[in-house]
Amino acid sequence: MKEEVRARCKELGISMMAVAPVERWDAPPFEPWIPEEFRPKAIFPDARSVVVIGLPITLPVLETSPSIHYYQLYKTVNEILDQSTYLISKFLNERGHASLFIPRDGYGHIQLMRERPLAFFSHRHAAYLAGLGTFGLNNMVLTKEYGPRVRFGSVITSAVLPGDPVMAGQLCTKCLRCVNICPVKALGEEDYPVNITNKLACANRAIELAGKFASPCGFCIKVCPIGEDRKLYHREELEIYNEEEPRFADLHRAWKHTRSYGSRK
């Protein structure tokens, strides 16, 4: 059944997929851990496995942030994730395995995150437990393929599917680029979960940018050096993000152009 799900994912254009048995939520790999009410079996008592899929955030679009280009990319990826996880759950349901998709953003509006900065389920922790990556200083899951430039979606299912191994080691190099670039100083220098994002500061920043049609921020993920996508786009030299560096003037002009139109300054 797992290989059938993988094949269905490939039909949907999803190459990143892994599975976490629900028991992994009950054996915390670190502390503090997710409270019981946020775990799969609390949300769906028949749950036995969680299927996690990922889609990349395209680096050259992300580099224009904050901009209308990244705003639309973010929306598009979220919509595809929601449609794909729904179709995967439908695929499993039709084969007799009760399943439900979890929406990419489990909250109604970013304003609500200011009042209560939690969604009802964490896709990041599901991705970690499914072996897709490890946590970085930016509190995001870093993957080998795209660093933190991935959005995840989840399907909770009654199907008993073999789990993928949790990734050993640590991908984050603690270079502090994400910490230093954050415009609202929401990150600290210690490892997650000792260092947890200042969610209120992030939410306020997101609300500000949403009013300009230029959200989300994305600074902490665009400067992360991890990910094979950096080689694809020739972005290994991170001095590229110093917009005073003349060697990359053509790129800086392109980013400035994109940022200057389609959203409020």
N, C-alpha and C positions, 0 to 999 in steps of 0.2 A: 504493500500500500504506500509506503514512503516513496518508493521509486515512481509510482504512479502519480503521486503528488508533485514530485520533482519534475516529471515530464509535463504535467499540466502547467507548472510554473514556467517552464521553458516556452510552452505555447503562448503564454501571456507575456513573454519577453522579460521574465524575471530570472536572472542567473544566480542571484544570491538567495539561498534558502537553507535553513537548518532547523533542527528540532530539539526542544528541551522537554524531558519528562517533568510532570508537575511536581514530583518529589523534590526536585532541586530547589524549589522555593522554600522548602521546609528545612533545608540544611544550609544555613547562611554561610557563604564563603567569606564574608567579612561583616564587621559591625560598625555602625548601626545598619540594620537590614530592613527590608520592606515589612511593614506591619501585616498581620494575617489577612486583614480585610482587603488588601490590595493584591492578594495572590490568586492564581487562576481558579483554584477550587472554591474560594470564597465567592468569586464572580459567577462561576458555573460549576456546581457541585459534581457533575458527571465528568469533569475534565480529567484527562489522563496525559495529554501531550499538548504542547504549544508549538505550532508551526510559525516560524519567523521568516519574513522576507525583507529584502532591502533593495532600494533603488538609489543610484548615485545622484548627488548634486554636482552638476557640471562645473568644474573649477573656473573656466574662463567667464562664465556667467556670474558665479559667486564673487569673483574679483571686482565686479562693478558695484558691489553693495556699498552703501544703500542705494538701490535703484529700482525702477519699475521692472527691469529685466529679471533681477533676482526675485522680486516680489511675485512675478508671474511664474517663474520656474518653481518656486516653493509651492505655490498653489497647485500647479500641474502635477508635480510629483505626489503631493498629498492625495489628490483626486485619483491618480492611477493606483496608489497603494490601497485606498479604500475600495475601489472597484475590484482590484485583484484579490484582496483578502476576502471580499464577499464571494467572488467566483470560486475561490479555493474552498471556502466553507460550504458552498453549494455543491461542489464536486464531492466532498466528503459526505454531506448529508444524503446525497443520492445513492451513496454506497452503504448506507445504513449506519454511519458514524455521526452522531449528533454533534454539531459544530456551530460555532458562531464567530463572526469577524469582530475585531475590536477596532473602532475608528481610529484613524491616525492621531487626531487631536481629540482627546476625551474631555473637552470643555466647550462651552457655547461661544465664548468671546474672550479675547485677551484681557478685557477689563475684569472678568471673573477671576483671573489668575492673580490679580492684584489683591483681591479680597481673600482668596483661598488658593495658594499657589500649588495645587496638586490636581492631576488628572486621576481617573479611577483605576488606571492600569498603566504600568511603565513598560513601553516597548524597548527602552534602552536596557533594562535589566533582563528582559526576555532575550534580547539579542546576545547579551553577555552569557547567559546561562545556556544558550544554544550554541555557543562556541564561535560566534561571528566576530568577536573582537574583545578588547579589554578597555577598561575605563582610563581616561586621561585626565590631566589637571583641569581641562575645560569641562569636566563632568560629562563628557560625551563618550560614546563607545567608539574607539578607534579600530578601524579594520585595515588589514594588509593592503587591500585593493585601493581604498579611497580615503584612508585616514578617517577623520570624523565626518567626512562629506557624504554621509549616507542617511537616508530616512528609512525607518523601519515600520513594518506593519505586522500584526499578529492574528493568528487564528487559534482559538481554544477549541480543542476537540476531544471527544470521548474515545477516539481511535488510539490504540496503543502502538506508538511508533518508536522505533529505535532512536535514542538520543545521539546527538553529535557530541564529541568531546569538548569540554570547556577549554578555551585557549590557555595554554600555559605561558608563563612569563608575562612580560609587560611591553607593549608597543610604545608607550609614551616615553620620550627621551628627557622629559622635564626641562625642555629648553626655555620655558617661561614666555614664549612668544605670545601665547594666548592670554596669559596673565597681564603682560605689559601692554597689549594693544587694546584691551577692553576699555571702551570709552566711559563706562560707569563703574569701573573697578569692582566688578562683581566676583572676581576669582581670587583665590589665595594661592600660595606656593606649595601647600602640602597636598599629598595624594588624596584622591577620592577614596572613602567618604569622609575623611577627616575634614577636608576642604570641600564644602558644599556651596554651590552657586548661590549668591545673594539673589533669590528669585524675585524679590520685590523690585530690586534695581533693574533686573532684566525685563520684568513685566512693564515697568515704567518706560524703559527705552523702547520696547516693542510698541507700546501704545502711542508714543510720540511718532515713531516711524510709520505706524499704520495710518495715522492721520495724514501722512504725506504720500501714501501709497508706495512706500519704499521699505516695508518690513519683510522679513525679519532683519536683524542686524548682521549676523554671520561673520563678524570680524574674527572671532576666536577659532572658527573652523577653516577660514581661508588661509590663515598664516601657518597652520599646523604642517610640519615637514613630513609627516607620515603619510604614506599612500603611494601606490604605483602610478596613480593618475598624474602625479607631478612629472614623471618621466615622459608620459604621453604628450603632455602639453609643454614640455621643456621649462618646467618651473622648479628645478632643483635648487637654483640659487635664490634664496629668500630675500636677498637685497632688492629683489624686484618690487617689494612692497614699500620700499622707501621712495616716495614720489619726488624726492629731490635728486635721485640717482639718474644722471643723464643717459646712461647706457640703455635705459628702458623707457625713454621718452615717448616712443611711438605707442607703447601699451598704455602709458599714463594718459596720453591724449585721448585714446579710445575710451578708457574708463570714464574720464571727465565728460566726454560727449554723452555717453549713455546715462550718466547720473544727472545730466543737466536738463533732460527732457522726460515728460510723461509722469512726473511726480513733483510734489511741492518741495521747494527748497526750505 
